[in-house]
Amino acid sequence: MRLANCFAALVILALALSTAMAAQQRRTGDFDYYVLALSWSPSYCEAAGNRADPMQCQTDRPFAFVVHGLWPQYERGWPQHCRLARPHKITRQQTNSILDLMPSRGLIRHEWRKHGTCSGLTPTRYLDQVRQAWSKIVVPDQFQDVSSYVTARPDQILAAFIAVNPELKPNHVTLTCDSRRLREVRICMTRDLRFRRCTDRRNICRKNRIVLPPVRSR
């Protein structure tokens, strides 16, 4: 009986500690660096098919690389859905202000709830941070107007970004893919938006070659 009571006490203590650690990890503004995720929009539209957001995939404006999000990151792992002392709902005016970079109101609202709440910033300041992070990156010319399927090695895509961003080093950037398509280029930045080493390298694309679906014609 004593052994069972001791075991139960240890379980309760472990649960309490894990809950405390989880609460600590969800404190807004408590993170180490950012990941700027740039999504290859044609891959999303092709993969999602009928479920794709029409604002992004059925518009008069064709999109190439778009901002998926700016994610607070730990050296290992990341916070998400942080609790705010004063809840901030993102407004339509605020979503409209960033549609040129993140072409979906649903995506913007999702990114604010999941990641922006952990930044320690208000919605307006967080979206300003997203725009500032985007402004630090030059997208290579060959990805501006892709009119047919392109096949490339992941390292060729990363090398193209490094070539036109002199301060960007190989360990500052990673790439993700699905079974055949490029999905994202992810760039690691300090809290003041300088390039830095990526320490959490999960989900890196391991394919030898991947395709870039074409940007939809106007």
DRENPA-3360 file (N, C-alpha, C; in nm, 2 decimals, always signed):
BEGIN
1 = MRLANCFA = +0.08/-0.12/+0.00/+0.00/+0.00/+0.00/+0.09/+0.13/+0.00 ~ +0.19/+0.12/+0.08/+0.28/+0.24/+0.09/+0.35/+0.26/-0.05 ~ +0.39/+0.15/-0.11/+0.45/+0.17/-0.24/+0.35/+0.23/-0.35 ~ +0.23/+0.19/-0.34/+0.13/+0.24/-0.43/+0.10/+0.39/-0.40 ~ +0.10/+0.43/-0.28/+0.08/+0.57/-0.24/+0.20/+0.65/-0.29 ~ +0.32/+0.59/-0.27/+0.44/+0.66/-0.32/+0.44/+0.69/-0.47 ~ +0.40/+0.58/-0.54/+0.39/+0.59/-0.68/+0.29/+0.70/-0.73 ~ +0.18/+0.70/-0.66/+0.07/+0.79/-0.70/+0.12/+0.94/-0.67;
9 = ALVILALA = +0.19/+0.95/-0.56/+0.25/+1.09/-0.53/+0.35/+1.13/-0.63 ~ +0.43/+1.04/-0.68/+0.53/+1.07/-0.78/+0.46/+1.11/-0.91 ~ +0.35/+1.04/-0.95/+0.28/+1.07/-1.07/+0.22/+1.21/-1.06 ~ +0.16/+1.24/-0.95/+0.10/+1.38/-0.93/+0.21/+1.48/-0.93 ~ +0.32/+1.46/-0.87/+0.43/+1.56/-0.88/+0.48/+1.57/-1.02 ~ +0.49/+1.47/-1.10/+0.54/+1.48/-1.24/+0.44/+1.56/-1.32 ~ +0.31/+1.53/-1.30/+0.21/+1.61/-1.37/+0.21/+1.75/-1.34 ~ +0.23/+1.78/-1.21/+0.24/+1.92/-1.17/+0.36/+1.99/-1.23;
17 = LSTAMAAQ = +0.47/+1.92/-1.23/+0.59/+1.98/-1.29/+0.58/+2.00/-1.44 ~ +0.52/+1.91/-1.51/+0.50/+1.92/-1.65/+0.41/+2.03/-1.69 ~ +0.30/+2.05/-1.60/+0.21/+2.16/-1.62/+0.27/+2.29/-1.60 ~ +0.36/+2.30/-1.50/+0.43/+2.43/-1.47/+0.52/+2.46/-1.58 ~ +0.59/+2.36/-1.63/+0.69/+2.38/-1.74/+0.61/+2.43/-1.87 ~ +0.50/+2.36/-1.89/+0.42/+2.40/-2.01/+0.37/+2.55/-2.00 ~ +0.33/+2.58/-1.88/+0.28/+2.72/-1.86/+0.39/+2.82/-1.88 ~ +0.51/+2.78/-1.83/+0.63/+2.87/-1.84/+0.66/+2.89/-1.99;
25 = QRRTGDFD = +0.65/+2.78/-2.07/+0.69/+2.78/-2.21/+0.59/+2.86/-2.29 ~ +0.47/+2.89/-2.24/+0.37/+2.96/-2.31/+0.37/+3.11/-2.27 ~ +0.46/+3.15/-2.19/+0.46/+3.29/-2.15/+0.49/+3.38/-2.27 ~ +0.41/+3.48/-2.30/+0.43/+3.56/-2.42/+0.56/+3.64/-2.41 ~ +0.63/+3.65/-2.52/+0.76/+3.72/-2.52/+0.88/+3.65/-2.47 ~ +0.85/+3.52/-2.43/+0.96/+3.44/-2.38/+1.01/+3.34/-2.48 ~ +1.10/+3.38/-2.57/+1.15/+3.29/-2.67/+1.29/+3.34/-2.71 ~ +1.36/+3.26/-2.80/+1.50/+3.29/-2.83/+1.52/+3.35/-2.96;
33 = YYVLALSW = +1.45/+3.32/-3.06/+1.46/+3.38/-3.20/+1.34/+3.36/-3.28 ~ +1.34/+3.41/-3.40/+1.23/+3.40/-3.49/+1.26/+3.30/-3.61 ~ +1.16/+3.24/-3.66/+1.17/+3.18/-3.79/+1.07/+3.25/-3.89 ~ +1.13/+3.30/-4.00/+1.05/+3.36/-4.10/+1.02/+3.25/-4.20 ~ +0.90/+3.20/-4.22/+0.86/+3.09/-4.31/+0.80/+3.15/-4.44 ~ +0.87/+3.13/-4.55/+0.82/+3.17/-4.68/+0.77/+3.05/-4.75 ~ +0.64/+3.05/-4.78/+0.57/+2.94/-4.85/+0.57/+2.96/-5.00 ~ +0.60/+2.85/-5.07/+0.58/+2.86/-5.22/+0.43/+2.84/-5.25;
41 = SPSYCEAA = +0.37/+2.95/-5.28/+0.22/+2.95/-5.28/+0.16/+2.85/-5.38 ~ +0.22/+2.83/-5.50/+0.17/+2.73/-5.60/+0.17/+2.59/-5.54 ~ +0.26/+2.55/-5.45/+0.26/+2.42/-5.39/+0.14/+2.40/-5.30 ~ +0.12/+2.51/-5.22/+0.00/+2.50/-5.13/-0.13/+2.49/-5.21 ~ -0.14/+2.57/-5.31/-0.27/+2.57/-5.39/-0.29/+2.43/-5.46 ~ -0.18/+2.37/-5.51/-0.19/+2.24/-5.58/-0.22/+2.13/-5.48 ~ -0.15/+2.13/-5.36/-0.17/+2.03/-5.26/-0.31/+2.04/-5.20 ~ -0.35/+2.16/-5.17/-0.48/+2.17/-5.10/-0.60/+2.15/-5.20;
49 = GNRADPMQ = -0.58/+2.17/-5.32/-0.69/+2.15/-5.42/-0.82/+2.23/-5.39 ~ -0.93/+2.17/-5.38/-1.06/+2.23/-5.35/-1.06/+2.30/-5.22 ~ -0.97/+2.25/-5.13/-0.97/+2.31/-4.99/-0.88/+2.43/-4.98 ~ -0.82/+2.47/-5.09/-0.73/+2.59/-5.08/-0.81/+2.72/-5.06 ~ -0.75/+2.81/-4.99/-0.81/+2.94/-4.96/-0.83/+3.02/-5.10 ~ -0.95/+3.05/-5.14/-0.96/+3.12/-5.27/-0.90/+3.26/-5.27 ~ -0.88/+3.32/-5.15/-0.81/+3.45/-5.15/-0.67/+3.44/-5.20 ~ -0.61/+3.32/-5.18/-0.47/+3.30/-5.22/-0.46/+3.23/-5.35;
57 = CQTDRPFA = -0.56/+3.14/-5.38/-0.54/+3.05/-5.50/-0.64/+3.08/-5.61 ~ -0.74/+3.17/-5.59/-0.83/+3.19/-5.70/-0.85/+3.35/-5.72 ~ -0.74/+3.41/-5.72/-0.74/+3.56/-5.73/-0.67/+3.60/-5.86 ~ -0.70/+3.73/-5.90/-0.64/+3.78/-6.02/-0.49/+3.80/-6.00 ~ -0.44/+3.81/-5.88/-0.30/+3.83/-5.86/-0.23/+3.69/-5.84 ~ -0.13/+3.65/-5.92/-0.06/+3.52/-5.90/+0.04/+3.54/-5.79 ~ +0.05/+3.45/-5.70/+0.15/+3.46/-5.59/+0.26/+3.35/-5.61 ~ +0.38/+3.39/-5.58/+0.50/+3.30/-5.58/+0.53/+3.27/-5.43;
65 = FVVHGLWP = +0.64/+3.33/-5.38/+0.67/+3.31/-5.24/+0.58/+3.41/-5.16 ~ +0.52/+3.36/-5.05/+0.44/+3.44/-4.96/+0.49/+3.42/-4.82 ~ +0.45/+3.50/-4.73/+0.49/+3.48/-4.59/+0.38/+3.39/-4.53 ~ +0.43/+3.27/-4.48/+0.34/+3.18/-4.40/+0.33/+3.23/-4.26 ~ +0.45/+3.27/-4.20/+0.44/+3.33/-4.07/+0.58/+3.37/-4.02 ~ +0.58/+3.44/-3.90/+0.70/+3.47/-3.83/+0.68/+3.41/-3.69 ~ +0.76/+3.31/-3.67/+0.74/+3.22/-3.55/+0.84/+3.24/-3.44 ~ +0.80/+3.28/-3.32/+0.89/+3.28/-3.20/+0.93/+3.13/-3.18;
73 = QYERGWPQ = +1.06/+3.12/-3.15/+1.12/+2.99/-3.15/+1.21/+2.98/-3.03 ~ +1.21/+2.86/-2.96/+1.32/+2.82/-2.87/+1.44/+2.77/-2.94 ~ +1.55/+2.75/-2.87/+1.66/+2.68/-2.93/+1.62/+2.54/-2.97 ~ +1.53/+2.49/-2.89/+1.47/+2.36/-2.93/+1.32/+2.36/-2.91 ~ +1.24/+2.35/-3.01/+1.10/+2.36/-3.00/+1.05/+2.51/-3.01 ~ +0.92/+2.53/-2.98/+0.87/+2.66/-2.99/+0.74/+2.68/-2.90 ~ +0.71/+2.80/-2.87/+0.59/+2.82/-2.79/+0.47/+2.84/-2.89 ~ +0.35/+2.82/-2.85/+0.24/+2.85/-2.93/+0.11/+2.87/-2.85;
81 = HCRLARPH = +0.02/+2.95/-2.90/-0.11/+2.98/-2.84/-0.09/+3.03/-2.70 ~ +0.00/+3.14/-2.69/+0.03/+3.19/-2.56/-0.09/+3.27/-2.50 ~ -0.10/+3.27/-2.37/-0.21/+3.34/-2.30/-0.17/+3.48/-2.28 ~ -0.26/+3.58/-2.31/-0.23/+3.72/-2.30/-0.30/+3.77/-2.18 ~ -0.24/+3.86/-2.10/-0.30/+3.92/-1.99/-0.43/+4.00/-2.04 ~ -0.41/+4.06/-2.15/-0.52/+4.14/-2.21/-0.54/+4.08/-2.36 ~ -0.64/+4.01/-2.38/-0.66/+3.95/-2.51/-0.67/+4.05/-2.62 ~ -0.60/+4.02/-2.73/-0.60/+4.11/-2.85/-0.66/+4.03/-2.97;
89 = KITRQQTN = -0.77/+4.07/-3.02/-0.82/+4.01/-3.14/-0.78/+4.10/-3.26 ~ -0.73/+4.03/-3.36/-0.68/+4.10/-3.48/-0.80/+4.14/-3.56 ~ -0.80/+4.27/-3.61/-0.91/+4.33/-3.67/-0.90/+4.31/-3.83 ~ -1.01/+4.34/-3.90/-1.01/+4.33/-4.04/-0.91/+4.43/-4.10 ~ -0.91/+4.55/-4.04/-0.82/+4.66/-4.09/-0.67/+4.61/-4.08 ~ -0.64/+4.54/-3.97/-0.51/+4.49/-3.95/-0.47/+4.38/-4.05 ~ -0.57/+4.29/-4.07/-0.54/+4.18/-4.17/-0.53/+4.24/-4.31 ~ -0.61/+4.34/-4.34/-0.59/+4.41/-4.47/-0.46/+4.47/-4.50;
97 = SILDLMPS = -0.39/+4.51/-4.39/-0.27/+4.58/-4.40/-0.15/+4.49/-4.44 ~ -0.17/+4.36/-4.44/-0.06/+4.26/-4.46/-0.10/+4.16/-4.57 ~ -0.21/+4.18/-4.64/-0.26/+4.09/-4.74/-0.16/+4.08/-4.86 ~ -0.08/+4.18/-4.88/+0.01/+4.17/-4.99/+0.12/+4.07/-4.97 ~ +0.15/+4.04/-4.84/+0.25/+3.94/-4.80/+0.19/+3.81/-4.76 ~ +0.08/+3.81/-4.69/+0.01/+3.69/-4.64/-0.13/+3.70/-4.70 ~ -0.15/+3.64/-4.82/-0.28/+3.66/-4.90/-0.40/+3.58/-4.85 ~ -0.42/+3.58/-4.72/-0.54/+3.50/-4.67/-0.57/+3.55/-4.53;
105 = RGLIRHEW = -0.69/+3.61/-4.51/-0.73/+3.66/-4.38/-0.73/+3.54/-4.28 ~ -0.78/+3.42/-4.32/-0.78/+3.31/-4.23/-0.64/+3.27/-4.19 ~ -0.54/+3.28/-4.28/-0.40/+3.25/-4.24/-0.35/+3.35/-4.14 ~ -0.38/+3.48/-4.17/-0.33/+3.58/-4.08/-0.39/+3.57/-3.94 ~ -0.52/+3.54/-3.93/-0.58/+3.52/-3.80/-0.52/+3.40/-3.73 ~ -0.50/+3.29/-3.80/-0.44/+3.17/-3.74/-0.30/+3.20/-3.69 ~ -0.22/+3.27/-3.77/-0.08/+3.29/-3.73/-0.07/+3.38/-3.61 ~ -0.16/+3.48/-3.60/-0.16/+3.56/-3.48/-0.20/+3.48/-3.36;
113 = RKHGTCSG = -0.30/+3.40/-3.37/-0.34/+3.32/-3.25/-0.23/+3.22/-3.21 ~ -0.18/+3.15/-3.31/-0.08/+3.04/-3.27/+0.06/+3.10/-3.24 ~ +0.11/+3.19/-3.32/+0.24/+3.24/-3.30/+0.26/+3.38/-3.25 ~ +0.17/+3.47/-3.31/+0.19/+3.61/-3.27/+0.16/+3.64/-3.13 ~ +0.07/+3.56/-3.07/+0.04/+3.58/-2.92/+0.17/+3.55/-2.84 ~ +0.26/+3.48/-2.89/+0.38/+3.45/-2.81/+0.50/+3.55/-2.83 ~ +0.47/+3.65/-2.92/+0.58/+3.74/-2.95/+0.60/+3.85/-2.85 ~ +0.50/+3.87/-2.76/+0.50/+3.98/-2.67/+0.46/+4.12/-2.73;
121 = LTPTRYLD = +0.41/+4.11/-2.85/+0.37/+4.23/-2.93/+0.22/+4.24/-2.94 ~ +0.17/+4.36/-2.97/+0.03/+4.37/-3.01/+0.02/+4.33/-3.15 ~ -0.11/+4.30/-3.20/-0.12/+4.26/-3.34/-0.06/+4.36/-3.44 ~ -0.08/+4.49/-3.42/-0.02/+4.59/-3.51/+0.13/+4.58/-3.51 ~ +0.19/+4.57/-3.40/+0.34/+4.56/-3.39/+0.39/+4.43/-3.44 ~ +0.32/+4.32/-3.42/+0.36/+4.19/-3.47/+0.35/+4.19/-3.62 ~ +0.25/+4.25/-3.68/+0.24/+4.25/-3.83/+0.35/+4.34/-3.89 ~ +0.38/+4.45/-3.82/+0.49/+4.54/-3.86/+0.62/+4.46/-3.86;
129 = QVRQAWSK = +0.64/+4.37/-3.75/+0.76/+4.29/-3.74/+0.76/+4.19/-3.86 ~ +0.65/+4.13/-3.90/+0.64/+4.04/-4.01/+0.69/+4.12/-4.14 ~ +0.64/+4.24/-4.16/+0.68/+4.32/-4.28/+0.83/+4.35/-4.27 ~ +0.88/+4.39/-4.16/+1.02/+4.42/-4.15/+1.11/+4.30/-4.18 ~ +1.07/+4.18/-4.13/+1.14/+4.06/-4.15/+1.14/+4.03/-4.30 ~ +1.03/+4.04/-4.37/+1.02/+4.02/-4.51/+1.11/+4.11/-4.58 ~ +1.12/+4.24/-4.54/+1.20/+4.34/-4.61/+1.35/+4.30/-4.60 ~ +1.39/+4.22/-4.51/+1.53/+4.18/-4.50/+1.58/+4.08/-4.61;
137 = IVVPDQFQ = +1.48/+4.02/-4.68/+1.51/+3.91/-4.77/+1.49/+3.95/-4.91 ~ +1.59/+3.92/-4.99/+1.58/+3.93/-5.14/+1.54/+3.79/-5.19 ~ +1.43/+3.79/-5.27/+1.39/+3.66/-5.33/+1.46/+3.65/-5.47 ~ +1.53/+3.54/-5.50/+1.60/+3.53/-5.62/+1.51/+3.55/-5.74 ~ +1.57/+3.61/-5.85/+1.49/+3.64/-5.97/+1.42/+3.52/-6.03 ~ +1.49/+3.40/-6.02/+1.43/+3.29/-6.09/+1.31/+3.24/-6.02 ~ +1.27/+3.29/-5.90/+1.15/+3.25/-5.84/+1.04/+3.35/-5.85 ~ +1.06/+3.46/-5.93/+0.96/+3.56/-5.94/+0.86/+3.53/-6.04;
145 = DVSSYVTA = +0.90/+3.46/-6.15/+0.80/+3.43/-6.26/+0.83/+3.29/-6.31 ~ +0.78/+3.19/-6.24/+0.79/+3.05/-6.28/+0.67/+3.01/-6.36 ~ +0.69/+2.99/-6.49/+0.57/+2.97/-6.58/+0.54/+2.82/-6.61 ~ +0.64/+2.73/-6.57/+0.62/+2.59/-6.59/+0.68/+2.51/-6.47 ~ +0.66/+2.39/-6.46/+0.72/+2.31/-6.35/+0.87/+2.31/-6.36 ~ +0.93/+2.34/-6.25/+1.08/+2.34/-6.24/+1.12/+2.23/-6.14 ~ +1.22/+2.15/-6.18/+1.28/+2.05/-6.09/+1.41/+2.10/-6.04 ~ +1.44/+2.09/-5.92/+1.57/+2.14/-5.86/+1.60/+2.05/-5.74;
153 = RPDQILAA = +1.73/+2.06/-5.70/+1.77/+2.00/-5.58/+1.75/+2.10/-5.47 ~ +1.72/+2.06/-5.35/+1.70/+2.15/-5.24/+1.82/+2.24/-5.21 ~ +1.94/+2.19/-5.23/+2.06/+2.27/-5.20/+2.07/+2.38/-5.31 ~ +2.02/+2.36/-5.43/+2.03/+2.46/-5.53/+1.93/+2.58/-5.50 ~ +1.82/+2.54/-5.44/+1.72/+2.65/-5.40/+1.78/+2.73/-5.29 ~ +1.84/+2.66/-5.19/+1.90/+2.74/-5.08/+2.02/+2.82/-5.13 ~ +2.10/+2.76/-5.22/+2.22/+2.84/-5.27/+2.17/+2.96/-5.34 ~ +2.06/+2.96/-5.41/+2.01/+3.08/-5.48/+1.97/+3.19/-5.38;
161 = FIAVNPEL = +1.91/+3.15/-5.27/+1.88/+3.25/-5.17/+2.01/+3.31/-5.11 ~ +2.10/+3.22/-5.08/+2.23/+3.27/-5.02/+2.31/+3.36/-5.11 ~ +2.30/+3.33/-5.24/+2.37/+3.41/-5.34/+2.33/+3.56/-5.35 ~ +2.20/+3.58/-5.33/+2.15/+3.72/-5.34/+2.12/+3.79/-5.20 ~ +2.16/+3.71/-5.09/+2.15/+3.77/-4.96/+2.28/+3.75/-4.89 ~ +2.38/+3.84/-4.91/+2.52/+3.82/-4.87/+2.54/+3.79/-4.73 ~ +2.45/+3.83/-4.64/+2.47/+3.81/-4.49/+2.40/+3.67/-4.45 ~ +2.34/+3.61/-4.55/+2.27/+3.48/-4.52/+2.37/+3.37/-4.53;
169 = KPNHVTLT = +2.39/+3.29/-4.43/+2.48/+3.18/-4.43/+2.40/+3.04/-4.44 ~ +2.47/+2.93/-4.48/+2.40/+2.81/-4.50/+2.33/+2.76/-4.37 ~ +2.38/+2.79/-4.26/+2.31/+2.74/-4.13/+2.21/+2.84/-4.08 ~ +2.18/+2.94/-4.16/+2.07/+3.04/-4.13/+1.94/+3.00/-4.19 ~ +1.94/+2.90/-4.28/+1.82/+2.88/-4.36/+1.80/+2.73/-4.38 ~ +1.67/+2.69/-4.38/+1.63/+2.55/-4.41/+1.52/+2.55/-4.51 ~ +1.49/+2.43/-4.56/+1.39/+2.41/-4.66/+1.30/+2.29/-4.63 ~ +1.17/+2.30/-4.65/+1.08/+2.19/-4.63/+1.01/+2.15/-4.76;
177 = CDSRRLRE = +0.97/+2.03/-4.77/+0.90/+1.98/-4.89/+0.80/+1.88/-4.85 ~ +0.71/+1.84/-4.94/+0.62/+1.73/-4.92/+0.68/+1.61/-5.00 ~ +0.60/+1.52/-5.05/+0.65/+1.40/-5.12/+0.72/+1.44/-5.25 ~ +0.69/+1.56/-5.30/+0.75/+1.59/-5.43/+0.77/+1.74/-5.45 ~ +0.70/+1.82/-5.37/+0.70/+1.97/-5.40/+0.78/+2.05/-5.29 ~ +0.84/+2.16/-5.34/+0.89/+2.26/-5.24/+0.77/+2.32/-5.16 ~ +0.78/+2.32/-5.03/+0.68/+2.39/-4.95/+0.73/+2.52/-4.89 ~ +0.84/+2.52/-4.82/+0.88/+2.65/-4.76/+1.03/+2.66/-4.76;
185 = VRICMTRD = +1.07/+2.79/-4.76/+1.21/+2.83/-4.72/+1.19/+2.90/-4.58 ~ +1.27/+2.85/-4.48/+1.26/+2.90/-4.35/+1.39/+2.97/-4.31 ~ +1.38/+3.09/-4.27/+1.50/+3.17/-4.24/+1.50/+3.21/-4.09 ~ +1.61/+3.19/-4.02/+1.62/+3.21/-3.88/+1.67/+3.35/-3.86 ~ +1.61/+3.42/-3.76/+1.65/+3.56/-3.73/+1.65/+3.58/-3.58 ~ +1.73/+3.67/-3.54/+1.73/+3.72/-3.40/+1.61/+3.79/-3.37 ~ +1.59/+3.83/-3.25/+1.47/+3.90/-3.21/+1.47/+4.04/-3.27 ~ +1.59/+4.09/-3.31/+1.60/+4.22/-3.38/+1.62/+4.20/-3.53;
193 = LRFRRCTD = +1.59/+4.08/-3.58/+1.58/+4.05/-3.72/+1.71/+4.05/-3.79 ~ +1.81/+4.00/-3.73/+1.94/+3.97/-3.80/+1.95/+3.82/-3.82 ~ +2.01/+3.78/-3.93/+2.02/+3.64/-3.96/+2.10/+3.57/-3.85 ~ +2.06/+3.45/-3.82/+2.13/+3.37/-3.72/+2.12/+3.22/-3.75 ~ +2.19/+3.14/-3.67/+2.19/+3.00/-3.69/+2.05/+2.94/-3.65 ~ +2.01/+2.84/-3.73/+1.89/+2.76/-3.69/+1.93/+2.65/-3.61 ~ +1.87/+2.64/-3.49/+1.91/+2.53/-3.40/+1.81/+2.41/-3.40 ~ +1.69/+2.44/-3.44/+1.59/+2.33/-3.44/+1.57/+2.30/-3.59;
201 = RRNICRKN = +1.63/+2.19/-3.64/+1.63/+2.16/-3.78/+1.54/+2.04/-3.82 ~ +1.44/+2.02/-3.74/+1.34/+1.92/-3.78/+1.26/+1.96/-3.90 ~ +1.21/+1.86/-3.97/+1.13/+1.88/-4.09/+1.21/+1.93/-4.21 ~ +1.34/+1.91/-4.21/+1.42/+1.95/-4.32/+1.39/+1.86/-4.44 ~ +1.38/+1.91/-4.56/+1.36/+1.83/-4.68/+1.48/+1.74/-4.70 ~ +1.45/+1.61/-4.72/+1.55/+1.51/-4.74/+1.55/+1.46/-4.88 ~ +1.46/+1.51/-4.97/+1.45/+1.46/-5.11/+1.58/+1.50/-5.19 ~ +1.61/+1.42/-5.29/+1.72/+1.46/-5.38/+1.68/+1.57/-5.47;
209 = RIVLPPVR = +1.56/+1.56/-5.52/+1.50/+1.66/-5.61/+1.36/+1.69/-5.58 ~ +1.31/+1.81/-5.60/+1.18/+1.85/-5.58/+1.13/+1.94/-5.69 ~ +1.00/+1.95/-5.70/+0.95/+2.04/-5.81/+0.88/+2.17/-5.75 ~ +0.89/+2.27/-5.83/+0.82/+2.39/-5.80/+0.70/+2.41/-5.90 ~ +0.58/+2.39/-5.86/+0.47/+2.41/-5.95/+0.47/+2.55/-6.00 ~ +0.42/+2.58/-6.12/+0.42/+2.71/-6.17/+0.33/+2.81/-6.10 ~ +0.37/+2.94/-6.11/+0.29/+3.05/-6.06/+0.17/+3.06/-6.16 ~ +0.05/+3.07/-6.11/-0.06/+3.07/-6.20/-0.06/+3.20/-6.29;
217 = SR = -0.09/+3.19/-6.41/-0.09/+3.30/-6.50/-0.21/+3.39/-6.47 ~ -0.19/+3.52/-6.50/-0.30/+3.62/-6.48/-0.41/+3.58/-6.58;
% end
